Amino acid sequence: MNMNAYAAKVLKDLETRCAHENEFLQAAGEMLPSLSPVLDEHPEYERAGLLERFVEAERIIIFRVPWLDDQRRPRVNRACRVQFSSAIGPYKGGLRFHPSVNLSILKFLALEQTLKNSLTGLPIGGGKGGSDFDPKGKSDDEVMCFCQSLMNELYRHIGPDIDVPAGDIGVGAREVGYLYGQYKRLTGRHNGSFTGKGLTYGGSNGRTQATGYGLMYLVEAMLKENGHKISGMRAVISGSGNVAIYAAEKALQMGANVIAMSDSDGFIHDKKGIDLDAVKEIKLTRRGRISSYPSLIGTGRYREGASGIWETPCELALPCATQNEMDRTSAEALVKNGVIAVAEGANMPATIEATDHFQKAGVLFASGKAANAGGVAVSALEMSQNAMRLGWSFDEVDRELRSIMNRIFSDTSAAAEKYGCPKNYVAGANIAGFLKVAEAMMAQGQV
Ligand code: NDP
């Protein structure tokens, strides 16, 4: 596919202006060329300067977060909220706490979030935030102190009609509770300005499971369109956090055999099938390391080094840990071992080279913008429930999630077909997500 000249110009300009933002440039570099057929069809977008506005965050807030550790020593981290696009609704996207967090990573996540949120068909714009704070090894008191201090600044920039954060890497139920508690103390309002909340204070049934379950619903739809089924497939799932655990749970329910999982230190391989209860006990209850799996249950093998997981032969590979965890070497190993489908539970886990390799080899490949949209979709349902002062049952939410994921897949597939790249579910997701944002931006004027 030839790259549209306008897309090429905007990308080149970004490469100069954001020269040090590698992850952001990677995300834009993957997205812009795939929009070429849409830009060819809509020359008015260039006259309206639409792409230049689309790739520039509407607002970025950066602030310091001072907090006290258990020895009462002052500590300082940096936090940031990228309010990327409000074209179709209030900014919406998670907060990430991890030492690697920087502006480039948050901008790439916010850009992808904008298209993902559009794909859900729900009225939510795109945002992302986070801090270089590392919750690992911190006491509950330290995490609470940090979360409260972060919210002391963030609360003035969020709200149910403005910006609604949620969890992401390092921000789970505990952190969301501390963050939302402080928001409520400062504003005096219980107005649902955060999603992923606990069930006792405004959370939605099914939000914890939503990203992982949604991933599997989309995988099921993609396999069905191509004449395959999940049942009997060997699945390899990287990570052992929120997304990975519930993807594994649904994969098992669908009849797959989950044979490998990982954390950032290494991975476990159990040919007979991973014992998911043991993984939950280690990662969710004990906040421990996956290396303790073989000694806990007496089977399976642990190997140091997270990326080795992709050498495990399987039919279904689900990267659910972090960006760029699957490179060209990993893709080559998976293809050599006969992988049939790859779907991104994490955001941008496959490098551009890895994605190209899968697509050239005829492997079915679903990008994160479509595949992991289930989490934010149920977050939007949580916002609706909060606004209506209602709580839906798990089954109601799960049914809605499945129908949203099926629709996302059919929109993605239809867009790929219509714009001349059938079965290219990466381009299809980019195009279907972008079209709605572009139309909203055109309708709302240029300044
Ligand atoms: P969690 O913090 O719950 O889990 C992250 C997992 O990934 C942990 O097991 C972590 O291991 C592991 N990990 C981190 N870095 C690496 C690495 N370099 N190699 C291998 N494993 C690694 O985060 P989530 O599950 O919430 O998020 C995972 C991904 O899914 C992220 O990309 C996130 O942006 C994306 N996502 C999450 C959504 C959600 O609803 N939570 C929604 C949509 C996307 P360790 O314990 O060692 O840190």
Residues whose N, C-alpha, C, O or C-beta is under 5 A from the ligand:
A	BS01	NDP	G167 D168 I169 G170 T211 G239 S240 G241 N242 V243 A244 S262 D263 S264 D265 A306 C320 A321 T322 Q323 E325 G345 A346 N347 N372 G375
